[in-house]
Amino acid sequence: MNKLIVTILICLSIVLTACSDYPKTETVPETTAESSAEQTYSAACNNRLFEDLQSGGTVCFIGDSITAGTATEGISWYQPLQAFITGEVINVSEPGWTSVSLVQDVEEYPQADIYIIAIGINDVLYIDQAFGAASVEEFIDNLDTLAGMLTDINPEATMYFITPWPFLNFPDEAYEVRDEFVEAMIEWCDGEQRICIDPNDTIMDVLEEVDTSVYMWNDYHPDAPEGVGLYSYAVIQQEACK
């Protein structure tokens, strides 16, 4: 990715955070921010996720610490997207949760029109430990069980499954496991009721060109406001490319 595209993505991520409660970043020229905002809105308006967020329906975010809120601010990855959501927002998440947690540790999920599930990074990084899926097959089985639970609550609900988030400075084996999980999730999603979003190429294209400390709190948690802005933008942008 060339530096111009990286700069545009950085500006877009900052613009998204400006739509939330974060203090506006002073280093971005106002004219650049306005232009980036128009591009962000244009990209977002051409995809199903944005339409769902704007539908007035209840949106339930499900996930681990990145959904629960990371870094000192405790801000969820989707916080910048809340400016686009016109319905009620529900958060069902806990630090350390895996795909196993979603089918064993939650007694009852709330009724919602849109479920956005971001899970799997803990399954990937700790695949040799008992609290996550022991294999890609078990991971997909857990997702299938979760999808059935949510369908029982609302047969008309749309579910967005976000692939395991990116991470930095781990052994090659961890990246290989993540690739297997991503490929399996993409194949499992049907593109209708279960929609898969893999934002990682967009995120990593930016992180590979800049000082990662600007966006990341540590090797697997985004920081605020720039990090969660990048994550939110990557989800919207990638879904728009489907």
C-alpha positions as a LaTeX table, in Angstrom:
\begin{tabular}{lrrr}
\hline
Residue & $x$ (\AA) & $y$ (\AA) & $z$ (\AA) \\
\hline
Met1 & 0.00 & 0.00 & 0.00 \\
Asn2 & 1.46 & 3.36 & $-0.99$ \\
Lys3 & 1.81 & 6.26 & 1.41 \\
Leu4 & $-1.07$ & 8.24 & $-0.13$ \\
Ile5 & $-3.55$ & 5.45 & 0.53 \\
Val6 & $-2.18$ & 4.99 & 4.03 \\
Thr7 & $-2.61$ & 8.72 & 4.69 \\
Ile8 & $-6.21$ & 8.59 & 3.46 \\
Leu9 & $-6.98$ & 5.62 & 5.70 \\
Ile10 & $-5.40$ & 7.36 & 8.68 \\
Cys11 & $-7.49$ & 10.46 & 8.06 \\
Leu12 & $-10.63$ & 8.38 & 7.63 \\
Ser13 & $-10.04$ & 6.57 & 10.91 \\
Ile14 & $-9.60$ & 9.88 & 12.71 \\
Val15 & $-12.75$ & 11.27 & 11.12 \\
Leu16 & $-14.74$ & 8.32 & 12.40 \\
Thr17 & $-13.51$ & 8.94 & 15.91 \\
Ala18 & $-14.46$ & 12.59 & 15.59 \\
Cys19 & $-18.09$ & 11.46 & 15.20 \\
Ser20 & $-17.97$ & 10.00 & 18.71 \\
Asp21 & $-17.22$ & 11.48 & 22.10 \\
Tyr22 & $-13.45$ & 11.56 & 21.55 \\
Pro23 & $-11.57$ & 14.85 & 21.46 \\
Lys24 & $-10.91$ & 15.88 & 17.86 \\
Thr25 & $-7.33$ & 15.28 & 16.73 \\
Glu26 & $-5.76$ & 18.69 & 16.16 \\
Thr27 & $-3.07$ & 17.49 & 13.77 \\
Val28 & $-5.47$ & 16.80 & 10.88 \\
Pro29 & $-6.26$ & 19.88 & 8.77 \\
Glu30 & $-9.95$ & 20.72 & 8.81 \\
Thr31 & $-10.29$ & 20.62 & 5.02 \\
Thr32 & $-8.71$ & 17.18 & 4.92 \\
Ala33 & $-11.06$ & 15.96 & 7.63 \\
Glu34 & $-14.11$ & 17.25 & 5.75 \\
Ser35 & $-13.01$ & 15.58 & 2.53 \\
Ser36 & $-12.30$ & 12.33 & 4.35 \\
Ala37 & $-15.69$ & 12.45 & 6.06 \\
Glu38 & $-17.40$ & 12.63 & 2.68 \\
Gln39 & $-15.39$ & 9.63 & 1.43 \\
Thr40 & $-16.18$ & 7.67 & 4.59 \\
Tyr41 & $-19.89$ & 8.39 & 4.32 \\
Ser42 & $-19.89$ & 7.52 & 0.61 \\
Ala43 & $-18.16$ & 4.19 & 1.22 \\
Ala44 & $-20.39$ & 3.33 & 4.16 \\
Cys45 & $-23.64$ & 4.16 & 2.39 \\
Asn46 & $-22.98$ & 1.53 & $-0.25$ \\
Asn47 & $-23.03$ & $-1.54$ & 1.97 \\
Arg48 & $-25.53$ & $-3.65$ & 3.84 \\
Leu49 & $-23.96$ & $-3.19$ & 7.27 \\
Phe50 & $-24.38$ & 0.57 & 7.11 \\
Glu51 & $-27.99$ & 0.14 & 6.02 \\
Asp52 & $-28.61$ & $-2.18$ & 8.96 \\
Leu53 & $-27.01$ & 0.26 & 11.41 \\
Gln54 & $-29.29$ & 2.98 & 10.02 \\
Ser55 & $-32.43$ & 0.83 & 10.07 \\
Gly56 & $-33.53$ & 1.71 & 13.60 \\
Gly57 & $-33.25$ & $-1.93$ & 14.66 \\
Thr58 & $-31.57$ & $-3.10$ & 17.85 \\
Val59 & $-27.88$ & $-3.86$ & 17.37 \\
Cys60 & $-26.16$ & $-6.33$ & 19.69 \\
Phe61 & $-22.35$ & $-6.46$ & 19.71 \\
Ile62 & $-20.88$ & $-9.72$ & 20.98 \\
Gly63 & $-17.22$ & $-10.41$ & 21.66 \\
Asp64 & $-14.16$ & $-10.38$ & 23.90 \\
Ser65 & $-12.10$ & $-7.56$ & 25.42 \\
Ile66 & $-11.85$ & $-5.68$ & 22.13 \\
Thr67 & $-15.64$ & $-5.42$ & 22.15 \\
Ala68 & $-15.89$ & $-4.91$ & 25.90 \\
Gly69 & $-13.45$ & $-2.01$ & 25.71 \\
Thr70 & $-9.68$ & $-1.96$ & 25.88 \\
Ala71 & $-6.85$ & 0.35 & 26.94 \\
Thr72 & $-7.13$ & 2.89 & 29.72 \\
Glu73 & $-10.22$ & 4.49 & 28.17 \\
Gly74 & $-12.19$ & 1.22 & 28.03 \\
Ile75 & $-13.58$ & 2.05 & 24.60 \\
Ser76 & $-15.10$ & $-0.66$ & 22.38 \\
Trp77 & $-13.84$ & $-1.15$ & 18.84 \\
Tyr78 & $-17.23$ & $-0.10$ & 17.43 \\
Gln79 & $-17.55$ & 3.18 & 19.36 \\
Pro80 & $-16.97$ & 5.35 & 16.25 \\
Leu81 & $-19.79$ & 3.51 & 14.44 \\
Gln82 & $-22.31$ & 4.52 & 17.08 \\
Ala83 & $-22.70$ & 7.84 & 15.28 \\
Phe84 & $-24.37$ & 5.84 & 12.48 \\
Ile85 & $-26.59$ & 3.62 & 14.66 \\
Thr86 & $-30.20$ & 4.81 & 14.97 \\
Gly87 & $-31.52$ & 2.00 & 17.17 \\
Glu88 & $-30.69$ & 0.62 & 20.59 \\
Val89 & $-27.16$ & $-0.72$ & 21.16 \\
Ile90 & $-26.50$ & $-3.73$ & 23.44 \\
Asn91 & $-23.06$ & $-5.02$ & 24.39 \\
Val92 & $-22.56$ & $-8.66$ & 25.39 \\
Ser93 & $-18.84$ & $-9.16$ & 25.92 \\
Glu94 & $-16.16$ & $-10.01$ & 28.45 \\
Pro95 & $-12.35$ & $-9.87$ & 28.37 \\
Gly96 & $-10.88$ & $-13.26$ & 27.59 \\
Trp97 & $-13.98$ & $-14.72$ & 25.96 \\
Thr98 & $-13.57$ & $-17.33$ & 23.27 \\
Ser99 & $-16.01$ & $-19.10$ & 20.96 \\
Val100 & $-16.50$ & $-21.62$ & 23.77 \\
Ser101 & $-17.52$ & $-18.81$ & 26.12 \\
Leu102 & $-20.26$ & $-17.65$ & 23.76 \\
Val103 & $-22.01$ & $-21.02$ & 23.87 \\
Gln104 & $-21.29$ & $-21.98$ & 27.49 \\
Asp105 & $-21.05$ & $-18.81$ & 29.58 \\
Val106 & $-24.02$ & $-16.78$ & 28.33 \\
Glu107 & $-27.31$ & $-17.94$ & 29.82 \\
Glu108 & $-29.50$ & $-15.86$ & 27.54 \\
Tyr109 & $-28.83$ & $-13.45$ & 24.69 \\
Pro110 & $-31.02$ & $-10.37$ & 24.24 \\
Gln111 & $-33.41$ & $-10.10$ & 21.32 \\
Ala112 & $-31.92$ & $-7.97$ & 18.55 \\
Asp113 & $-32.35$ & $-7.32$ & 14.85 \\
Ile114 & $-28.63$ & $-7.24$ & 14.08 \\
Tyr115 & $-25.93$ & $-9.23$ & 15.86 \\
Ile116 & $-22.30$ & $-8.30$ & 15.23 \\
Ile117 & $-20.01$ & $-11.00$ & 16.58 \\
Ala118 & $-16.25$ & $-10.41$ & 16.80 \\
Ile119 & $-14.67$ & $-13.48$ & 18.33 \\
Gly120 & $-11.74$ & $-15.82$ & 17.84 \\
Ile121 & $-8.51$ & $-14.02$ & 18.66 \\
Asn122 & $-8.29$ & $-15.77$ & 22.05 \\
Asp123 & $-9.13$ & $-19.11$ & 20.41 \\
Val124 & $-6.27$ & $-18.56$ & 17.98 \\
Leu125 & $-3.63$ & $-17.29$ & 20.39 \\
Tyr126 & $-4.38$ & $-19.87$ & 23.09 \\
Ile127 & $-5.47$ & $-22.82$ & 20.97 \\
Asp128 & $-3.44$ & $-25.21$ & 23.11 \\
Gln129 & $-5.34$ & $-24.23$ & 26.26 \\
Ala130 & $-8.65$ & $-25.60$ & 27.48 \\
Phe131 & $-10.79$ & $-22.44$ & 27.53 \\
Gly132 & $-10.94$ & $-21.97$ & 23.73 \\
Ala133 & $-11.61$ & $-24.07$ & 20.67 \\
Ala134 & $-9.05$ & $-26.85$ & 20.29 \\
Ser135 & $-9.31$ & $-26.89$ & 16.50 \\
Val136 & $-10.76$ & $-24.97$ & 13.59 \\
Glu137 & $-13.53$ & $-27.57$ & 13.39 \\
Glu138 & $-14.52$ & $-26.94$ & 16.99 \\
Phe139 & $-14.40$ & $-23.19$ & 16.38 \\
Ile140 & $-16.90$ & $-23.47$ & 13.51 \\
Asp141 & $-19.08$ & $-25.84$ & 15.55 \\
Asn142 & $-19.23$ & $-23.20$ & 18.29 \\
Leu143 & $-20.17$ & $-20.48$ & 15.80 \\
Asp144 & $-22.85$ & $-22.75$ & 14.37 \\
Thr145 & $-24.25$ & $-23.36$ & 17.84 \\
Leu146 & $-24.24$ & $-19.62$ & 18.57 \\
Ala147 & $-25.97$ & $-18.84$ & 15.27 \\
Gly148 & $-28.67$ & $-21.37$ & 16.15 \\
Met149 & $-29.16$ & $-19.79$ & 19.58 \\
Leu150 & $-29.54$ & $-16.32$ & 18.05 \\
Thr151 & $-31.88$ & $-17.60$ & 15.33 \\
Asp152 & $-34.09$ & $-19.15$ & 18.00 \\
Ile153 & $-34.35$ & $-15.71$ & 19.62 \\
Asn154 & $-35.08$ & $-13.88$ & 16.36 \\
Pro155 & $-35.43$ & $-15.96$ & 13.19 \\
Glu156 & $-35.23$ & $-12.79$ & 11.08 \\
Ala157 & $-32.03$ & $-11.46$ & 12.64 \\
Thr158 & $-28.97$ & $-10.71$ & 10.54 \\
Met159 & $-25.62$ & $-11.85$ & 11.94 \\
Tyr160 & $-22.27$ & $-10.33$ & 11.01 \\
Phe161 & $-19.27$ & $-12.45$ & 11.96 \\
Ile162 & $-15.96$ & $-10.58$ & 12.12 \\
Thr163 & $-12.90$ & $-12.75$ & 11.67 \\
Pro164 & $-10.33$ & $-12.98$ & 14.50 \\
Trp165 & $-8.70$ & $-9.58$ & 14.91 \\
Pro166 & $-5.06$ & $-9.05$ & 13.88 \\
Phe167 & $-2.15$ & $-9.30$ & 16.28 \\
Leu168 & 1.52 & $-8.36$ & 16.23 \\
Asn169 & 4.81 & $-9.99$ & 17.19 \\
Phe170 & 3.57 & $-13.56$ & 17.64 \\
Pro171 & 5.21 & $-16.73$ & 16.26 \\
Asp172 & 4.45 & $-17.72$ & 12.67 \\
Glu173 & 2.36 & $-20.63$ & 13.92 \\
Ala174 & $-0.20$ & $-18.21$ & 15.37 \\
Tyr175 & $-0.66$ & $-16.51$ & 12.00 \\
Glu176 & $-1.08$ & $-19.87$ & 10.30 \\
Val177 & $-3.79$ & $-20.84$ & 12.79 \\
Arg178 & $-5.54$ & $-17.51$ & 12.27 \\
Asp179 & $-5.51$ & $-18.02$ & 8.47 \\
Glu180 & $-7.16$ & $-21.42$ & 8.94 \\
Phe181 & $-9.83$ & $-19.92$ & 11.19 \\
Val182 & $-10.51$ & $-17.09$ & 8.74 \\
Glu183 & $-10.83$ & $-19.39$ & 5.74 \\
Ala184 & $-13.20$ & $-21.66$ & 7.65 \\
Met185 & $-15.34$ & $-18.75$ & 8.84 \\
Ile186 & $-15.62$ & $-17.33$ & 5.32 \\
Glu187 & $-16.67$ & $-20.73$ & 3.98 \\
Trp188 & $-19.18$ & $-21.24$ & 6.82 \\
Cys189 & $-20.95$ & $-17.91$ & 6.40 \\
Asp190 & $-23.73$ & $-17.98$ & 3.83 \\
Gly191 & $-23.67$ & $-14.30$ & 2.82 \\
Glu192 & $-27.36$ & $-13.91$ & 3.61 \\
Gln193 & $-28.27$ & $-14.34$ & 7.26 \\
Arg194 & $-24.63$ & $-14.95$ & 8.25 \\
Ile195 & $-22.28$ & $-12.40$ & 6.74 \\
Cys196 & $-18.51$ & $-12.66$ & 7.20 \\
Ile197 & $-16.32$ & $-9.55$ & 7.42 \\
Asp198 & $-12.53$ & $-9.83$ & 7.38 \\
Pro199 & $-11.12$ & $-6.34$ & 8.07 \\
Asn200 & $-7.58$ & $-7.47$ & 8.72 \\
Asp201 & $-5.95$ & $-6.59$ & 5.39 \\
Thr202 & $-7.06$ & $-2.98$ & 5.78 \\
Ile203 & $-5.87$ & $-2.83$ & 9.38 \\
Met204 & $-2.51$ & $-4.45$ & 8.68 \\
Asp205 & $-1.87$ & $-2.32$ & 5.57 \\
Val206 & $-1.96$ & 0.70 & 7.87 \\
Leu207 & $-0.06$ & $-0.84$ & 10.78 \\
Glu208 & 2.76 & $-1.99$ & 8.50 \\
Glu209 & 3.37 & 1.58 & 7.33 \\
Val210 & 3.24 & 3.54 & 10.60 \\
Asp211 & 4.35 & 3.45 & 14.22 \\
Thr212 & 1.97 & 0.86 & 15.61 \\
Ser213 & 1.93 & 2.54 & 19.02 \\
Val214 & $-0.29$ & 5.23 & 17.48 \\
Tyr215 & $-3.03$ & 2.65 & 16.94 \\
Met216 & $-2.31$ & $-0.26$ & 19.27 \\
Trp217 & $-2.32$ & $-0.36$ & 23.07 \\
Asn218 & $-0.37$ & $-3.63$ & 22.93 \\
Asp219 & 0.15 & $-6.43$ & 20.42 \\
Tyr220 & $-3.55$ & $-7.29$ & 20.15 \\
His221 & $-5.64$ & $-4.45$ & 21.61 \\
Pro222 & $-6.40$ & $-1.25$ & 19.66 \\
Asp223 & $-5.96$ & 2.03 & 21.45 \\
Ala224 & $-8.30$ & 5.03 & 21.40 \\
Pro225 & $-9.10$ & 7.11 & 19.54 \\
Glu226 & $-6.99$ & 6.21 & 16.50 \\
Gly227 & $-6.99$ & 2.43 & 16.93 \\
Val228 & $-10.71$ & 1.90 & 17.36 \\
Gly229 & $-11.26$ & 4.41 & 14.57 \\
Leu230 & $-9.13$ & 2.29 & 12.27 \\
Tyr231 & $-10.91$ & $-0.91$ & 13.31 \\
Ser232 & $-14.36$ & 0.60 & 12.76 \\
Tyr233 & $-13.37$ & 2.01 & 9.40 \\
Ala234 & $-11.85$ & $-1.31$ & 8.31 \\
Val235 & $-15.08$ & $-3.17$ & 9.14 \\
Ile236 & $-17.23$ & $-0.71$ & 7.22 \\
Gln237 & $-14.80$ & $-0.49$ & 4.30 \\
Gln238 & $-14.34$ & $-4.24$ & 3.94 \\
Glu239 & $-18.07$ & $-4.97$ & 4.04 \\
Ala240 & $-18.53$ & $-2.33$ & 1.33 \\
Cys241 & $-16.21$ & $-4.31$ & $-0.93$ \\
Lys242 & $-18.35$ & $-7.45$ & $-0.81$ \\
\hline
\end{tabular}
